[in-house]
């Protein structure tokens, strides 16, 4: 009898230990770092330009660090009471429009997710048709004007209330939910509205947060709709205000007008981008996890 002998089984190499996987990790890390640099550099450059003097910007000496720290452009914008009025309008328009869009998109998508619905194919076809064809600029303008929505908030929030892309993503998400849950709720006495409010929506926080982000960003950055349908300065969103300010500063520069405006002309575009993106950048980290989860659940159905 031999004591103390022990045979060690050969170790099997897992996929994480293979040479090919290690090479993949290195390449993947390098590629992702490159993507981060390419994505982040333009924004840092814009921030630096907004804080730099015009002479350094014209000379092309501004990279990701400000040169000749200057807040003239910010002072010009923030000293105007109309700027804050238009900024408030943007917040109101975004909140109201996003709320309306979420309600309409959720109801429409939930209906389309039911295969037993009569006329479901027709309703899907109507949505897809509007995705590729529109009535045109002039007919839309005539329609909005004839409905009495010109120079009102409704001219901004109603025409683009439903995005077909968001509708289809939310529809796919609702179709991925187990139908047994709704059947059990129906047996317990819940009607269609009760099932939607008490069963479906609590399970749809991820996709709803994703749609809120999509719609909020879209309405926050939108300017052409307000530019087209609103004539009163105190009703315009801040995006239109900043567009007009850039155009005015360019004209002032060519006419050699006010010295402060001439100095700030080269930085106004950078200031515009910074001020319009900061709120979205502040909100995005709080909804990022829902954003990733919602898109994946809405796009992949197992």
N, C-alpha and C positions, 0 to 999 in steps of 0.2 A: 504494500500500500504506500503510495507516494503522497506525502503531505506537503502543503505549501505551494503546490504547482498551480498556476493560474494562466489560463490562455485568454489573451485579450482579443476580443472580436475586432476586426478591422473597422475603423471609423468610416462611416459613409459621409461624403461631402454633400452638404445641402446646397440648394440653389444660391444661397447668399454667399457661399464660400467659393464659388466657381470664378475663374479668371474672367470669363465673359461678363458676368454680372458686375464684378468690380470695375471693369472697363466701362460698362454701361453707366454705373453710378458717377464715375468721373466725368464722362462726356455729358451726362444729363445735368450735372451740377454746373459745368462750364456753360452749357447752353442756357440754362435758366438764369445764371448770373448775367449773361449777355443780354437776355430779354429784359431783366430788371434795369440794367444800365440804359438800354435803348429807350425804355419806357419812362424812366425817371428823369433822365437828363433834360429832355425838352421842358418838363414842368419846372425843374429847378432853374433852368435858364430863364424861363418866363418870370419866375419870382425875383430872380436877381435883376432882370431888366426893369421890373417895376420899381425897384429900390435904387436904381443907379441914375447918374446924371446923363443927360442927353449926349454930351460930348463923347463919353466912353461907349455909349451904345452905337453911335454913328461910326466911331472908329473900330468897332468890332472887338473891343477888349473885354466885353462882359461874357463870362462863361456860366459858372454855377455860383459865383460869389459876386455880390454887389460891388460896384466901383463908384466912388464918389457918392456915398450914401445920400439919397435925396427923396423926400416925401412930398414934393410939390404936387405930383399928380394925385396922390391920395387926398391931400388937403383940398384940391380943387373939387374933387368929387364929394367929399364928406361935408364940405361947408355949404352945400346946396340943399335946401329943404326939400326940393323936388326929388332929389336923389333918394332920400329916405321914404318919401311918399311912394315912389315907384318901387322901391325895395319891399315895402309893406304890401303893395299890390301883388308883387311876385309871390310872396309867401301865401297870401290869401288865394290867389289863382291856383297855385300848386296844391294846396291842401284841399280846396273844394273840388278841383278837377280830378285829383287822385282818388278822393272818396267816391265821386260819381262813377269814375271808370272802374274802380274795384267792384262796386255793387253791380253795375251792368255786366261786366265781364264775368263775374262769378255766376250770376243768374243764367246768362246765356250759355256759358261753358257747362254748367251743371245740367241744363236741359239737353244739350247736344251729346252729353256723355251717356244718355239713356238709349240703348239700341231699339227698345220697344216704342219709342216716340214716333207717332205718325207725322210724316213730313220732315223727318230728321235730315234726310238727304238734301231736300230743298233748302233747308235753313243753313246747312253747311255750305251748299253751293252759293247762296247769297253772300255769306261771309267771304268765301274765297274769291268771288267775283270782284268785290270791293277792294281786295288785296292787289289786284292787277289793273283795275280800271276805275276811273273816277269821273265825276261829272265835268270837271274842268274848273278853272279859277273863276271865270266870269259867272257861270251858273251858280257856283257856291256863294259868290258874293251877292248875287241877286236874291238867292234863297235866304241867306242870313239877314239881309236888309229887309226883305218883305216880311219876315217873321218878327221884326222889331227888336232884334238882338244886337244891332250895331250900337257901339259905345256902351255896352254892358258886359258884365263878367261872363254871361252865357255865350257870347260870341267867341270867347277864348276856350271855354271848358266843354262845350257841347259838340262842336263839329268833329273833334278828334277823341271822343270819349272812349271808343273801343278800338284797341289795336288787334288786328286779326292774328298776328303772331302770338301775342300774349293769350288771346282766346284759345288758340289751338294747343298751346303749352298747358294751360289750365284744364282744358278738356281731357288731354291725355292723362293728367294727374288724377282727375276724378274717375276716369276709367280704370286706373290702377288700384283704386280702393276696393276692398272685398265687398261684393254685393250682399253677402250674408249679413253684414252689419245692418244694412238698410232693411233687409227682410225681417230681421229680428226686431228692429225698431217699429216696423209697420205692424207686426204681430202684437207688440205692446201698446198699440193704439196711436202712434205718432202719424200725423199726416205728412204730406210732402214738405211743407214749410218747416215743420218740427224736425224732420229728419235732416234737412239742410242746416238748420240753425244749431241743433243739439248734437248731431252725430258727425256730419260731414265737415263743417267749418272748424270745429276743434281739432280735427285730424289734418287740417289743411293750413296750419300756421306757416309752414315752410314755404309753400307755393304762394300764399297770400303776401308774405313778406317780400318775396321775390318780385311779385307783380307791383307791389307798392314802390319798390325801388325803381323798377323799369318806368312806371308811369311818372313818378316824382321827378326823375332825371329828365324825362322827355318834356314835361310841362315847365320845369324850371329853366331849361335851356331854350325853350321855344320863344321866338320873337316875331316871326313872319305873320302868324295869325293875328296877333295884337296890332302889328304894324298895318295890317290890311283893314281890320274892322274897327279900330279905335282911333278917333281923331283928337280926343281931349287929352292934354298932357298929364293931368292928374290921375288918369285911369290907365296909363301905360305901365307895363312891367319894366323892371330895371334893365333887362336886356335891350329893349328899344331905347331907353334913356342913354345907355352907354354907347350904343351904336350911333345915336345922334351926336353925342359928345365927341366921339372920335371924328366924325365927319366935320363937326364945327371946329375942332382943334386943327384939323388939316387945312381948313379954309383960313383959319387965323394965322397959321404958319406961312401960307403962301402970300397973305396980305400984310405980313410983318406987323401984326396987331399986338395985343397985350403980351408983355415979356414973359409973365408966368405961364401963360397958355402956350407960347412958343416953346419954352423950355420943357413943358410937360408933354408936348405933342408926340415925342418919340417914345414915351413910356405909357401912354394912355391905352394902347392895345394890350400891353402886358397887364396893366392894372385891371382892365376889363376881364381878362381871363381869370385872374386871381380872385377877384371879388365874386364872380359868378360860380366858381368851382369850390370855394371854401365850404359852403354849407353842405354840399353833397359829400365832400371828403370827410366832413365831421360826422355825418350820419352813417356812411357806408360801413365803418368797422363794426357797428352794432348790429347790422343786418347781413353781414358777410356770410356767416354760417348758415343762415336761412336761405341766402341766395344760392349757395352751392348745392345744398340739399334739395331745394325746390326745383332747380333746373334739372338735376339728375333724376328726381322722382317724376318730373313731368315729361321727360324725354325718353326714359328707359322703362320698359314694361316687361317684367319677367313672366 
